[in-house]
Amino acid sequence: MQDRVANNNETSVKLELYQLTSAGDREINQDYMAHIIKDDYALFVVADGLGGHHAGEKASRFFCQGLISQAEVYSKRMADEPAETFSEWLTAAVKEMKRLFQDDISADAAYTTCAILFIDKRRVLTAHCGDSRIYRMNSQQVLWRTCDHSVPQELFNEGWITEQEIAQHPAQNQLTRSLNVLKEHRAEINLYPAIKKGETFIICSDGFWAYVKQHELLQLAQLTSTKVELAKLARLAVFRANGKSDNITVQSVRCL
C-alpha cells in the first residue's frame, strides 16, 4: 500500500489528500490513480481496469495519464461552461488513451471505469463511469454518492435490493457503462455547489467500497482522521473479502 499527503496552501480552498492502492489478493493491480493540486483547481481520479493479459492495467493507467496530460488545456476553460468542458476533457483523455495503446492488440478488449473529482473555489464537478465511486461527506453523514452504472445499482433503484446488498450481489461485476478506446466516453457528469470547510470526498474503486460500510466511511470525515484510518479501512476490506479481495484504490480529500 502507498500513501501520500498533499496540501494546497496557495488558495482559499485548502485541501488535504491521503491515498493508497493495493493489489489485494490479485496477482496484478489493474487500478490506477492520479491527482493534480494547483492554486486555482484540483483534480483527482481513480480508474479500475478490466481485461485480461494486462489490458485492464493499461486501460486504467493510460486513461488517467491522458486525463492529466490534458489538464493544462481544459482547466483554463472550466469557468465558463464547466460540464461541457469537462466532457470535452474526457473525450481528449480517451483519445490520448488510444494513442498510448498505439498498435497494442489488447486495446479492443481493454476497458476501465473512472471516478473523477474536479474542485475549484466556485464549484465541484464529478465524472464517473462504471462502479468506481465518489462520496461526499461531512463529519455527521454521507451527503451523497455517485450511482453505479451496473446491474445491481439498477436493481437497487427499482427497489429489489438494499444498499447493503449491492456489493455482494452475484451480478456486481456486470457494468452498464465503461470506457474503451473504440467508443466515445459515456461518463456521467454532475455539477455541485462548492466544497465547504470540513467536508471530505472519497474517490475509490469497488474493491474498497464493497467491503466498507457507509457509517465506517465517516471515520475518514473526522478532523482527526489521518492516513492511519484510511489504511485500517483498506486492511478491513481485504480481510472481509476472505482471500478474494479485488484491487483496492482510494483517495481521501478533505477541505481544511
C-alpha positions in Angstrom: 0.0 0.0 0.0 1.0 3.6 -0.7 0.0 6.8 0.9 0.8 10.4 0.1 -0.1 13.7 1.5 -0.5 17.0 -0.3 -1.8 20.3 0.9 -2.9 23.2 -1.2 -1.9 26.3 0.8 -1.8 28.8 -2.0 -5.5 29.4 -2.3 -8.6 29.8 -0.1 -9.5 26.2 -0.8 -7.0 24.2 1.3 -7.1 20.5 0.6 -5.6 17.6 2.4 -5.1 14.4 0.5 -4.4 10.8 1.6 -4.4 8.0 -0.9 -3.4 4.4 -1.2 -3.6 1.5 -3.7 -3.1 -2.2 -3.2 -3.4 -5.3 -5.4 -5.4 -7.0 -2.6 -5.5 -10.8 -3.3 -4.9 -10.4 -7.1 -1.7 -11.0 -8.9 -1.6 -7.6 -10.6 -3.1 -4.2 -9.7 -5.3 -3.0 -12.5 -6.4 0.1 -10.6 -4.7 3.4 -11.2 -5.0 6.8 -9.5 -3.6 10.3 -10.2 -4.2 13.9 -9.0 -3.3 17.5 -9.6 -3.4 20.2 -6.9 -2.9 23.7 -8.3 -3.5 27.2 -6.9 -6.9 27.6 -8.7 -8.2 24.0 -9.0 -7.6 20.4 -8.0 -8.3 17.2 -9.9 -8.5 13.6 -8.6 -9.1 10.4 -10.5 -9.4 6.7 -9.7 -9.7 4.1 -12.5 -10.3 0.3 -12.4 -9.2 -1.5 -15.4 -11.0 -4.5 -17.0 -9.5 -7.0 -19.3 -7.0 -9.9 -19.3 -3.4 -10.1 -20.2 -2.7 -6.7 -18.6 -5.2 -5.0 -20.9 -7.1 -3.6 -18.0 -4.0 -2.4 -16.2 -3.0 -0.4 -19.3 -6.5 0.9 -19.8 -6.8 2.5 -16.3 -3.2 3.8 -16.5 -3.4 5.2 -20.0 -6.8 6.9 -19.3 -5.5 8.6 -16.1 -2.4 9.7 -17.9 -4.5 11.0 -20.7 -6.7 13.0 -18.3 -3.7 14.5 -16.5 -1.9 15.4 -19.7 -4.9 17.5 -20.9 -5.3 19.4 -17.7 -3.3 22.5 -18.8 -5.6 23.0 -21.8 -9.0 22.2 -20.3 -8.7 23.5 -16.7 -8.5 27.1 -18.1 -11.9 26.7 -19.8 -13.8 25.2 -16.9 -15.1 28.6 -15.6 -17.4 29.3 -18.4 -19.1 26.0 -19.4 -17.8 23.5 -16.8 -19.9 20.5 -17.7 -19.4 20.8 -21.5 -15.7 21.4 -21.0 -15.4 18.5 -18.6 -17.0 16.3 -21.2 -14.6 17.5 -23.9 -11.7 16.9 -21.4 -12.8 13.3 -21.0 -13.0 12.8 -24.8 -9.5 14.1 -25.2 -8.3 11.8 -22.4 -9.8 8.8 -24.2 -8.2 9.9 -27.5 -4.8 10.1 -25.7 -5.5 6.7 -24.1 -6.0 5.3 -27.6 -2.7 6.9 -28.7 -0.8 5.4 -25.8 -2.1 1.9 -26.8 -0.8 2.5 -30.3 -0.8 -0.8 -32.1 -1.4 -2.9 -29.0 -3.8 -5.7 -30.0 -5.2 -5.8 -26.4 -6.7 -2.3 -26.8 -10.0 -3.6 -28.2 -10.6 -5.7 -25.1 -9.3 -3.1 -22.6 -11.9 -1.3 -20.5 -11.8 0.9 -17.5 -14.1 2.5 -15.0 -13.4 6.0 -13.8 -14.3 8.3 -10.9 -13.1 11.9 -11.3 -13.4 14.8 -8.9 -12.8 18.5 -10.0 -12.7 21.2 -7.3 -12.3 24.9 -7.6 -13.5 27.8 -5.4 -16.8 28.1 -7.2 -18.0 24.5 -7.8 -17.5 20.8 -7.6 -17.8 18.6 -10.7 -17.8 14.8 -10.8 -17.5 12.4 -13.8 -17.9 8.7 -13.3 -18.4 5.6 -15.5 -18.9 2.1 -14.1 -18.8 1.2 -10.5 -15.9 3.3 -9.1 -17.5 5.8 -6.7 -17.3 9.3 -5.2 -18.7 10.0 -1.8 -19.3 13.5 -0.3 -19.4 13.6 3.5 -19.3 15.9 6.4 -18.4 14.7 9.9 -22.0 13.7 10.6 -23.2 12.0 7.4 -22.7 10.8 3.9 -24.3 13.6 1.8 -24.4 11.6 -1.4 -22.5 9.1 -3.5 -22.4 8.6 -7.2 -24.7 6.0 -8.6 -23.0 3.0 -10.2 -23.5 2.1 -13.8 -24.2 -1.6 -13.0 -27.0 -4.2 -12.9 -27.1 -4.2 -9.0 -27.5 -0.4 -9.0 -30.4 -0.7 -11.3 -32.0 -3.3 -9.1 -31.5 -1.0 -6.1 -33.1 1.9 -8.0 -36.1 -0.3 -8.7 -36.4 -1.3 -5.0 -35.5 -5.0 -5.5 -32.3 -5.0 -3.3 -31.0 -2.8 -0.5 -27.9 -0.6 -0.5 -26.0 -3.2 1.5 -26.9 -5.9 -1.0 -25.4 -4.1 -4.0 -21.8 -5.0 -3.2 -22.4 -8.8 -2.7 -24.9 -9.3 -5.5 -24.0 -12.0 -8.0 -24.2 -9.5 -10.8 -21.9 -7.0 -9.2 -19.4 -7.2 -12.0 -22.0 -6.6 -14.7 -21.4 -3.0 -15.7 -23.7 -1.0 -17.9 -21.0 1.6 -18.8 -17.2 1.6 -19.1 -14.5 3.4 -21.1 -12.9 1.9 -24.2 -10.8 3.4 -27.0 -13.3 2.2 -29.6 -16.2 4.3 -28.2 -17.0 7.8 -27.2 -16.9 8.2 -23.4 -20.2 7.6 -21.6 -19.2 9.1 -18.3 -21.9 10.7 -16.2 -21.1 14.4 -15.3 -22.6 16.2 -12.4 -22.2 19.8 -11.1 -22.5 20.6 -7.4 -22.0 23.6 -5.1 -18.5 24.4 -3.9 -16.8 22.3 -1.3 -17.2 23.5 2.3 -14.7 23.5 5.1 -14.7 20.2 6.9 -16.2 18.3 4.0 -14.5 15.1 2.8 -14.6 13.4 -0.6 -13.8 9.7 -1.1 -12.9 8.5 -4.6 -12.5 4.8 -4.8 -12.7 1.6 -6.7 -15.2 -1.1 -5.9 -12.6 -3.2 -4.1 -12.7 -0.6 -1.4 -16.4 0.4 -1.1 -17.7 -3.2 -1.5 -16.4 -4.2 2.0 -16.6 -0.9 3.9 -19.9 0.2 5.3 -21.1 3.8 4.9 -21.1 4.5 8.6 -17.4 3.3 8.7 -16.6 5.8 5.9 -17.4 8.6 8.3 -14.2 7.8 10.2 -12.4 9.4 7.2 -14.5 12.6 7.5 -13.4 13.4 11.1 -10.9 16.2 11.5 -8.6 13.9 13.5 -8.6 11.3 10.7 -5.2 10.6 9.0 -3.6 8.1 6.7 -3.8 5.7 9.6 -7.6 5.4 9.5 -7.5 5.1 5.7 -5.0 2.2 5.9 -7.1 0.5 8.6 -10.3 0.6 6.4 -8.3 -0.7 3.4 -7.0 -3.6 5.5 -10.5 -4.3 6.8 -11.8 -4.5 3.2 -9.1 -7.1 2.4 -9.9 -9.1 5.5 -13.7 -9.1 4.8 -13.1 -10.3 1.3 -11.7 -13.5 2.8 -9.0 -14.2 0.4 -10.9 -12.9 -2.7 -10.0 -9.2 -2.4 -10.1 -7.2 -5.6 -7.6 -4.4 -6.2 -8.2 -1.5 -3.7 -7.6 2.1 -4.5 -8.9 5.1 -2.6 -8.3 8.8 -2.3 -9.5 10.9 0.7 -9.7 14.6 0.0 -10.6 17.0 2.9 -11.2 20.7 2.9 -9.4 22.2 5.8 
